[in-house]
Amino acid sequence: MTALKNESPSGSPSLSQTELRPIVRSQLQLLLEANNLPEAKALLAPAQPADIAEAIEDLPNPLQAIAFRLLPKDEAIEVYEYLDLEVQQSLIEEFRGQDVLDIVEQMSPDDRARLFDELPAKVVTRLLSQLSPKERGATALLLGYEPGTAGRIMTPEYISLEEGWDATQALAHIRSLARASEMIYYLYVTDSSRRLTGILSLRDLVVAQPEQTIGDIMVREVVSVQTDTAQEDVARLIQRYDFLALPVVDAERRLVGIVTVDDVLDVLEAEATKEIYQLGGVQSGDASYFQTNLLTVAQRRVVWLLVLLITNTGTSAVIRSQQDVLEQVVALTAFIPLLIGTGGNVGAQSSTVIIRGLNTDELRSTKPWAVIGREAIAGAFLGIMLGAVVLLWAYLLQGNLVVAIAVGTSLVSISVLASVAGSSLPFLFQRLGFDPALMSAPFITTFVDVLGVMIYLNVARLILKL
């Protein structure tokens, strides 16, 4: 995407722009419904492209195309790149052929490839055939790489320099290409075969002496990624080194593109959303969860619920096997939901931090047994604190000290068990090649429920001497 317009010298929006956001969103629909197009156009004029895109997304479908047509052509292209994919597709259906072509032709190659991923194959083929040879080649290059890789999210719009050029030549070259490039803050040095040999920042070039050569001021140790590098790994590298962009090379180390930080932010957001859905046992697929058909949503969510329904029969089996204890001390029954609910929550907390650590590589250099041991100790502390409270509460509710001791003691054991299960199962599923975020939650719940009830009733049998 291109940079924001109308920025203050510090790079952040001015106060007037910040105040415009709610005004644009609240008044735009009213003006369009009243067919007051001049006022609507004036309302959009000072707003940032990202804010205009957000305002258009909030409009009913028939009004989205009207609002978009009010924008000047150059600004419309920039706003279009900020729109959600669903809105982009909707606008394409509303526009005439030439209007669509003008928009798609001017998009950044990486944003265009992302849009094409969501369009029907026939529409993509038609649009590709109508693009200019340069843009068609750039888009086809990106679409040729596997989804989820650096090659798929990179842009070929970068500036490369030669080692033998002096600073004056390099600056002249940058001026001629700056408007057509995605980013000019990093400059990449290549040889005659386009192999990446170095990198320098625009600042280093500007402060260099006019006669200094690029080879004298560039950095030769370049952090780069291959075209088939997973996009999550690209995001971690940019995050680790605080880069604004990362060069992408092919198997022969030829520079083919760059991944910019704005694309990485999209990747991180998508991955975080996916992980959250999976932790809840909700598979969203590639589409937005809230844009997905309700029947499809139900089909995706019912899978793990059925698994839990079947496996939780184990809990019922344990209760039936201890029926004689419950018949003698009916008060024990009242605390079963409390114990298994607390155990499930403790296990979920442990699994959440472990899964997050695995996904961010924070646990890469840590032994699994050390992590599991640490969580077990934390579970013991939690169990002691919660157990003391529950013991007192159970006594106040039932007036039976022996039952209260059984409940409090069981809660300590269940908390340790849940912490161990919550921390160990993600490691196990990762070792087996399964997604820990998707697999851990239902198994932890079942494991803790079954063993938790078993522990509770056996502790009660022992304490009550039944």
C-alpha positions in Angstrom: 0.0 0.0 0.0 1.1 3.6 -0.5 1.8 5.9 2.4 -0.8 8.0 4.1 -1.5 11.5 2.8 -1.8 14.7 4.7 0.5 13.7 7.6 2.0 16.0 10.1 5.8 16.3 10.2 5.9 13.7 13.0 4.1 11.2 10.7 0.9 11.0 12.8 -2.5 12.4 11.8 -3.2 15.9 13.0 -6.0 16.6 15.5 -8.4 17.8 12.8 -8.0 14.5 11.0 -8.7 12.5 14.1 -11.8 14.5 14.8 -13.0 13.9 11.2 -13.3 10.1 11.6 -16.6 9.9 13.5 -18.0 12.8 11.5 -17.3 11.0 8.2 -18.8 7.7 9.5 -21.9 9.3 11.0 -22.8 11.8 8.3 -21.8 10.2 5.1 -24.8 7.8 4.9 -27.2 10.6 5.7 -25.8 12.8 2.9 -25.9 10.0 0.4 -29.5 9.0 1.3 -30.5 12.6 0.8 -28.7 12.5 -2.6 -26.5 15.5 -1.4 -23.5 14.4 -3.4 -21.6 17.7 -3.3 -21.7 17.8 0.5 -20.7 14.1 0.7 -17.7 14.7 -1.6 -16.6 17.7 0.5 -16.9 15.6 3.7 -14.6 12.9 2.3 -12.0 15.4 0.9 -9.9 16.0 4.0 -10.1 12.5 5.4 -7.4 9.9 5.3 -7.8 7.0 2.8 -8.0 4.4 5.6 -10.8 6.4 7.3 -12.6 6.8 4.0 -12.4 3.1 3.5 -13.8 2.4 6.9 -16.7 4.8 6.3 -17.5 3.2 3.0 -17.5 -0.3 4.6 -20.1 0.9 7.1 -22.5 1.9 4.3 -25.3 -0.3 2.9 -24.2 -2.1 -0.3 -26.1 0.2 -2.7 -24.4 3.3 -1.2 -20.8 1.9 -1.2 -20.4 2.3 -5.0 -21.9 5.8 -5.0 -19.5 7.0 -2.2 -16.5 5.4 -4.0 -17.3 7.2 -7.3 -17.2 10.5 -5.5 -13.4 10.1 -4.9 -10.8 11.5 -7.3 -9.2 8.7 -9.4 -5.8 8.7 -7.7 -7.3 8.7 -4.2 -9.8 6.1 -5.2 -7.1 3.6 -6.0 -5.5 4.2 -2.6 -8.8 3.9 -0.7 -9.6 0.7 -2.6 -6.5 -1.0 -1.3 -7.7 -0.4 2.3 -11.1 -1.9 1.8 -12.0 -5.4 3.0 -11.9 -8.0 0.3 -15.7 -8.5 0.5 -16.2 -4.8 -0.3 -13.6 -4.9 -3.0 -15.4 -7.8 -4.7 -18.8 -6.0 -4.3 -17.5 -2.9 -6.0 -16.0 -4.8 -8.9 -19.5 -6.2 -9.5 -21.0 -2.7 -9.5 -18.5 -1.1 -11.9 -18.3 -1.1 -15.6 -15.5 -3.0 -17.3 -13.2 0.0 -17.9 -13.7 1.3 -14.3 -12.7 -2.1 -12.9 -9.6 -2.2 -15.2 -8.5 1.3 -14.1 -8.7 0.3 -10.5 -7.0 -3.0 -10.8 -4.3 -1.7 -13.1 -3.2 0.9 -10.5 -3.2 -1.4 -7.5 0.0 -2.6 -5.9 0.9 -6.0 -7.2 0.7 -7.7 -3.8 -2.7 -6.2 -3.1 -3.9 -7.1 -6.6 -2.7 -10.7 -6.0 -4.6 -10.8 -2.7 -7.8 -9.6 -4.4 -7.4 -12.1 -7.2 -7.2 -15.0 -4.7 -10.7 -14.2 -3.7 -12.3 -13.6 -7.1 -13.8 -16.3 -9.3 -11.3 -17.9 -11.7 -13.1 -16.6 -14.8 -13.0 -13.0 -13.5 -9.3 -13.3 -12.7 -8.5 -14.7 -16.2 -10.4 -11.8 -17.8 -8.8 -9.1 -15.7 -5.3 -10.6 -16.2 -5.7 -10.5 -19.9 -6.6 -6.8 -19.9 -3.8 -5.6 -17.7 -0.7 -4.0 -19.2 2.2 -6.5 -19.9 4.2 -5.1 -17.0 1.4 -5.4 -14.4 0.2 -8.7 -15.8 3.7 -10.1 -15.4 4.1 -8.8 -11.9 0.8 -10.3 -10.8 1.3 -13.6 -12.5 4.7 -13.8 -10.7 3.1 -13.5 -7.3 0.2 -15.8 -8.1 2.7 -18.5 -9.1 4.0 -18.9 -5.5 2.3 -21.0 -2.9 -0.3 -19.2 -0.7 1.1 -18.4 2.8 4.7 -17.9 1.5 6.9 -14.8 1.2 6.6 -15.0 -2.6 2.8 -14.6 -2.4 2.8 -11.5 -0.2 5.9 -9.7 -1.5 5.8 -6.8 -4.0 8.2 -6.5 -6.9 8.2 -2.7 -6.7 11.5 -2.0 -5.1 14.6 0.1 -6.0 17.9 -1.6 -6.8 21.3 0.0 -7.2 24.7 -1.0 -8.5 27.9 -1.1 -6.5 29.8 1.0 -8.9 27.4 4.0 -8.9 28.3 7.0 -6.9 25.8 8.7 -4.6 24.8 11.3 -7.2 23.9 8.7 -9.7 22.0 6.7 -7.2 19.9 9.7 -6.1 19.1 10.5 -9.7 18.0 6.9 -10.2 15.8 7.0 -7.1 14.1 10.2 -8.2 13.1 8.5 -11.5 11.6 5.5 -9.8 10.3 6.7 -6.4 6.7 7.2 -7.4 6.4 3.7 -8.9 8.1 2.0 -5.9 6.4 0.6 -2.8 9.2 1.7 -0.5 12.3 3.8 -1.0 13.6 3.8 2.6 15.6 0.7 2.0 17.8 0.4 -1.2 19.0 -2.9 -2.4 22.2 -3.5 -4.2 22.4 -6.2 -6.9 25.0 -7.4 -9.4 24.5 -7.9 -13.1 22.6 -11.1 -12.5 20.3 -9.4 -10.0 21.8 -11.3 -7.1 21.5 -9.4 -3.8 24.9 -8.2 -2.6 24.1 -5.5 -0.1 21.6 -3.0 1.3 21.7 0.6 2.5 19.2 3.1 3.8 18.1 6.2 2.1 19.5 8.2 5.1 23.0 6.7 4.5 22.8 7.6 0.9 21.7 11.2 1.5 24.5 11.9 4.0 27.2 10.2 1.8 29.6 12.3 -0.1 28.6 12.8 -3.8 31.6 10.9 -5.1 31.3 7.9 -2.7 30.3 4.7 -4.4 27.5 2.5 -3.3 29.9 -0.3 -2.6 31.7 1.9 -0.1 28.6 2.7 2.0 26.4 -0.3 1.7 26.0 -3.1 4.2 27.0 -6.5 2.8 25.4 -8.7 5.5 21.8 -8.7 4.5 18.9 -10.4 6.3 16.7 -11.9 3.6 14.2 -14.7 3.1 13.5 -17.2 0.3 10.4 -17.1 -1.8 9.0 -20.3 -0.1 9.6 -19.0 3.4 6.4 -19.2 5.5 4.8 -15.7 5.9 4.7 -16.2 9.6 8.5 -16.6 9.7 8.8 -13.4 7.6 6.6 -11.6 10.1 8.8 -12.8 13.0 12.0 -11.6 11.3 10.6 -8.2 10.6 9.3 -8.0 14.2 12.7 -9.2 15.6 14.9 -6.7 13.7 12.3 -3.8 13.6 12.6 -3.7 9.8 10.2 -1.8 7.5 10.8 -4.3 4.7 12.6 -7.6 4.1 14.1 -8.6 0.7 12.9 -11.8 -0.9 15.4 -13.9 -3.0 15.0 -17.0 -5.1 17.1 -20.2 -4.9 19.9 -18.5 -6.8 19.8 -15.5 -4.5 18.4 -13.2 -7.1 16.3 -10.4 -5.7 12.7 -10.8 -6.7 10.8 -8.6 -4.3 10.3 -7.2 -0.8 7.8 -7.8 2.0 6.8 -4.6 3.6 5.7 -4.1 7.2 2.1 -3.2 6.3 1.7 -6.7 4.7 3.2 -8.3 7.8 0.7 -6.6 10.0 -2.1 -8.1 7.9 -0.4 -11.5 8.3 -0.1 -11.2 12.1 -3.7 -10.1 12.4 -4.9 -13.0 10.3 -2.8 -15.5 12.3 -3.9 -14.1 15.7 -7.6 -14.3 14.6 -7.1 -17.9 13.4 -5.4 -18.9 16.7 -8.2 -17.4 18.8 -10.9 -19.2 16.8 -9.0 -22.5 17.1 -8.5 -22.1 20.8 -12.3 -21.8 21.1 -12.8 -24.8 18.8 -14.2 -22.6 16.0 -12.8 -23.2 12.6 -13.4 -20.1 10.5 -11.8 -21.3 7.3 -10.3 -18.6 5.0 -13.4 -16.4 5.0 -14.4 -13.9 7.7 -16.3 -15.6 10.4 -19.0 -13.0 10.5 -19.4 -13.0 6.7 -19.8 -16.8 6.6 -23.1 -18.5 6.0 -24.8 -19.5 9.3 -25.2 -23.2 8.2 -21.5 -23.4 7.4 -20.7 -21.8 10.8 -22.8 -24.4 12.6 -21.2 -27.3 10.6 -17.7 -26.1 11.5 -18.5 -25.6 15.2 -20.4 -28.8 15.7 -17.4 -31.0 15.1 -15.6 -30.4 18.3 -18.8 -30.1 20.2 -19.7 -33.6 19.1 -16.3 -34.9 20.1 -16.8 -33.3 23.6 -20.3 -34.7 23.8 -19.0 -38.2 23.1 -15.9 -38.1 25.3 -17.6 -36.5 28.2 -19.6 -39.7 28.6 -16.4 -40.8 30.4 -17.3 -38.4 33.1 -20.8 -39.9 33.4 -19.2 -43.4 33.6 -16.9 -42.3 36.5 -19.9 -40.9 38.4 -21.9 -44.1 37.9 -18.9 -46.2 39.1 -18.9 -44.1 42.3 -22.6 -44.1 42.8 -22.4 -45.7 46.2 -20.4 -42.8 47.6 -22.8 -40.2 46.2 -25.8 -42.1 47.6 -24.3 -42.1 51.1 -23.1 -38.4 51.0 -25.4 -36.6 48.6 -23.8 -33.2 49.4 -20.7 -34.3 47.4 -22.8 -34.0 44.2 -23.2 -30.2 44.6 -19.5 -29.5 44.1 -18.8 -31.6 41.0 -19.6 -28.7 38.6 -17.5 -26.3 40.6 -14.4 -28.7 40.6 -14.5 -29.6 36.9 -15.2 -26.1 35.9 -12.3 -24.7 37.9 -10.0 -27.5 36.5 -11.1 -26.6 32.9 -10.3 -23.0 33.5 -6.9 -23.6 35.0 -6.0 -26.0 32.1 -7.2 -23.4 29.5 -5.0 -20.8 31.1 -1.9 -23.0 30.9 -2.6 -24.1 27.4 -3.1 -20.6 26.2 0.3 -19.3 27.4 2.0 -22.4 26.1 0.4 -22.3 22.6 1.2 -18.6 22.4 4.8 -19.3 23.4 5.1 -22.0 20.7 3.7 -19.8 18.0 6.0 -16.9 18.8 9.1 -19.2 19.2 9.5 -17.9 22.8 9.8 -21.5 24.0 12.2 -22.6 21.2 15.2 -22.8 23.5 13.3 -24.0 26.6 13.0 -27.7 27.5 9.3 -28.9 27.5 9.8 -30.6 30.9 11.0 -27.4 32.5 7.9 -25.5 31.2 5.6 -28.3 32.3 7.2 -28.4 35.8 6.9 -24.6 36.1 3.2 -24.8 35.3 2.7 -27.7 37.7 4.1 -25.5 40.5 1.9 -22.6 39.4 -1.1 -25.0 39.5 -0.2 -26.0 43.0 -0.1 -22.4 44.2 -3.4 -21.8 42.5 -4.9 -24.9 44.0 -3.9 -24.0 47.5 -5.3 -20.5 47.2 -8.5 -21.6 45.6 -8.8 -24.7 47.8 -8.7 -22.6 51.0 -11.5 -20.4 49.7 -13.6 -23.3 48.5 -13.1 -25.2 51.8 -14.5 -22.3 53.8 -17.3 -21.8 51.2 -18.2 -25.5 51.2 -18.4 -25.6 54.9 -20.7 -22.5 55.1 -23.0 -24.0 52.4 -23.2 -27.6 53.8 -22.1 -27.3 57.4 -20.1 -30.5 56.9 -16.4 -30.1 57.6 -15.4 -33.5 56.2 -17.1 -32.8 52.9 -15.5 -29.3 52.8 -12.0 -30.8 53.4 -12.7 -33.3 50.6 -13.7 -30.5 48.2 -10.7 -28.3 49.1 -8.1 -31.1 48.9 -9.5 -32.3 45.6 -9.3 -28.8 44.1 -5.6 -28.6 44.9 -5.0 -32.0 43.0 -7.3 -31.0 40.1 -5.4 -27.7 39.7 -2.1 -29.4 39.5 -3.5 -32.0 37.1 -5.1 -29.3 34.9 -1.9 -27.3 34.7 0.2 -30.3 33.7 -2.4 -31.3 31.1 -2.7 -27.8 29.8 1.0 -27.3 29.4 2.0 -30.8 28.1 -0.7 -31.5 25.5 0.3 -28.6 23.2 3.9 -29.9 23.2 2.6 -33.4 22.5 0.3 -32.4 19.6 3.1 -30.2 18.1 5.4 -33.2 18.2 2.8 -35.4 16.5 2.4 -32.8 13.7 -1.0 -31.5 14.8 -2.0 -27.9 15.4 -1.8 -27.3 19.2 -4.3 -24.5 19.1 -6.9 -26.6 17.4 -6.4 -29.9 19.2 -5.6 -28.9 22.8 -8.7 -27.3 24.1 -11.2 -30.2 23.7 -8.8 -32.8 24.9 -7.8 -30.8 28.0 -11.4 -30.3 28.8 -12.2 -34.0 28.5 -9.0 -35.1 30.3 -9.6 -32.7 33.3 -13.3 -33.5 33.6 -12.9 -37.3 33.7 -9.8 -37.4 36.0 -11.0 -34.5 38.1 -14.3 -36.3 39.0 -12.3 -39.5 39.6 -9.9 -37.7 41.9 -12.7 -35.9 43.8 -14.8 -39.0 44.5 -11.8 -41.2 45.5 -10.5 -38.4 47.8 -14.0 -38.2 49.3 -14.2 -42.0 49.7 -10.8 -41.9 51.5 -11.5 -39.0 53.8 -15.1 -40.1 54.6 -13.8 -43.8 55.0 -16.6 -45.1 52.8 
